[in-house]
Amino acid sequence: MEPDPNDPPASPWGAMNVDWAPVQPVPVQPTPAPSGVLELDQGTRLPLDRWWVLGRSPVAPPERTDATPFAVPDAMKSLSKTHLAVGPAPGGAMVVDVHSVNGVRIRRPSGGMVVLVPGVPATAEWGSTVEYGLRTLVVRAP
């Protein structure tokens, strides 16, 4: 009896009973672009890979529920409990004064200053210093 040319070739190990299941593609996660850091005046470095909310005892505001709270020590009580939100943006960080008492200012590397309007986002380019209460942070490039 001649083998059928449409049959797969015989295995050198004899008859094999294999059930083939369809292969499901595995999605490839894109590699995130390198992010900068927020360098707080007391030495803490927060990766600029997400939104942060800073203050004495911060809680993510309703408009930024994905923000990670970070408590900043403030013996002088110049910070509100929830003072500002900071997140990644092209060329730097997006900063929002979340209706703090003592406000938020961005000092640009060029020397210019922007006083934030509560609730209105503003961009802090790489190298900018963000002043909030009596505290500061610097937006560092990757």
Wavefront OBJ file of the C-alpha trace (Angstrom):
o trace
v 0.000 0.000 0.000
v 1.417 3.376 -1.052
v 1.361 6.262 1.470
v -1.022 9.065 0.670
v 1.054 12.165 -0.359
v -1.392 14.381 1.582
v -0.633 12.624 4.880
v 1.972 14.216 7.184
v 5.303 12.389 7.234
v 5.639 9.537 9.690
v 7.401 10.280 12.965
v 10.751 8.575 13.503
v 9.508 7.729 17.035
v 6.528 5.771 15.843
v 2.872 6.689 15.988
v 2.164 9.820 17.994
v -1.227 10.784 19.305
v -1.082 14.576 19.627
v -3.973 16.933 20.161
v -3.066 20.307 18.710
v -4.600 23.359 20.289
v -4.643 26.729 18.598
v -1.924 29.041 19.837
v -3.162 32.296 21.324
v -0.917 35.294 20.639
v 0.559 36.926 23.721
v 0.181 40.699 23.652
v 3.485 42.519 23.842
v 3.507 45.347 26.360
v 5.243 48.447 25.042
v 8.331 49.466 26.940
v 7.483 52.656 28.818
v 9.497 55.701 27.892
v 11.995 56.707 30.544
v 10.376 59.061 32.994
v 11.878 61.854 34.992
v 11.806 62.230 38.735
v 10.400 64.666 41.242
v 13.245 65.592 43.578
v 11.770 66.877 46.833
v 13.739 69.340 48.961
v 14.079 66.821 51.812
v 15.845 64.365 49.461
v 13.039 62.026 48.391
v 12.949 61.155 44.682
v 9.551 60.163 43.281
v 9.488 58.556 39.811
v 7.487 60.617 37.357
v 5.799 57.496 36.011
v 2.385 58.211 37.535
v 0.362 60.937 39.198
v 1.269 61.901 42.766
v -0.695 63.950 45.277
v 1.395 65.715 47.921
v 0.545 67.395 51.193
v 0.733 66.881 54.971
v -1.764 63.991 54.852
v -2.898 63.810 51.213
v -5.898 62.071 49.747
v -6.348 61.708 45.987
v -8.842 64.364 44.861
v -12.024 63.312 43.022
v -10.667 64.578 39.678
v -7.405 62.592 40.133
v -8.417 59.343 41.872
v -5.489 57.497 40.244
v -2.932 59.671 42.087
v -0.627 58.048 44.642
v -0.630 59.963 47.949
v 2.744 61.006 49.395
v 2.904 62.737 52.785
v 5.513 65.508 52.959
v 6.868 66.357 56.417
v 5.921 69.951 57.256
v 6.600 71.097 60.819
v 5.735 74.698 59.862
v 2.273 73.631 58.607
v 2.739 75.612 55.390
v 1.175 72.754 53.403
v -2.467 71.879 53.129
v -3.411 68.301 53.947
v -3.824 67.783 50.201
v -1.804 70.505 48.470
v -0.918 69.618 44.863
v -1.045 66.877 42.244
v 1.890 66.228 39.911
v 2.033 63.819 36.962
v 3.966 63.066 33.786
v 3.657 65.338 30.767
v 5.647 65.686 27.532
v 8.802 67.651 28.347
v 8.263 67.705 32.103
v 5.401 67.431 34.581
v 1.811 68.580 34.821
v 1.135 70.381 38.123
v -2.253 71.167 39.681
v -2.920 73.198 42.826
v -5.755 71.219 44.428
v -7.200 74.292 46.188
v -4.406 74.638 48.744
v -4.284 77.491 51.255
v -0.736 78.716 50.478
v -0.711 78.112 46.728
v 1.654 76.608 44.167
v 4.199 78.365 41.945
v 6.403 77.093 39.124
v 9.820 78.737 38.762
v 11.041 77.992 35.238
v 14.732 77.400 34.398
v 14.614 80.660 32.396
v 13.758 82.521 35.611
v 10.095 83.146 34.850
v 7.450 82.271 37.427
v 3.889 81.029 37.068
v 1.415 81.239 39.942
v -1.090 78.427 39.531
v -4.817 79.030 39.576
v -6.386 76.349 41.808
v -7.722 73.453 39.747
v -6.068 74.625 36.502
v -3.158 72.408 35.304
v 0.152 73.973 34.286
v 3.271 72.388 32.773
v 6.566 72.453 34.646
v 9.305 71.816 32.077
v 12.411 69.796 32.944
v 14.538 71.705 35.460
v 11.632 73.733 36.867
v 11.272 74.224 40.606
v 7.768 73.841 42.006
v 7.194 75.870 45.177
v 4.319 74.706 47.373
v 3.873 76.262 50.792
v 7.430 76.584 52.149
v 8.538 73.388 50.364
v 10.008 72.841 46.893
v 10.551 70.089 44.381
v 12.550 70.022 41.155
v 11.291 68.308 37.992
v 14.342 66.321 36.787
v 14.675 64.910 33.254
v 15.312 61.181 32.778
l 1 2 3 4 5 6 7 8 9 10 11 12 13 14 15 16 17 18 19 20 21 22 23 24 25 26 27 28 29 30 31 32 33 34 35 36 37 38 39 40 41 42 43 44 45 46 47 48 49 50 51 52 53 54 55 56 57 58 59 60 61 62 63 64 65 66 67 68 69 70 71 72 73 74 75 76 77 78 79 80 81 82 83 84 85 86 87 88 89 90 91 92 93 94 95 96 97 98 99 100 101 102 103 104 105 106 107 108 109 110 111 112 113 114 115 116 117 118 119 120 121 122 123 124 125 126 127 128 129 130 131 132 133 134 135 136 137 138 139 140 141 142
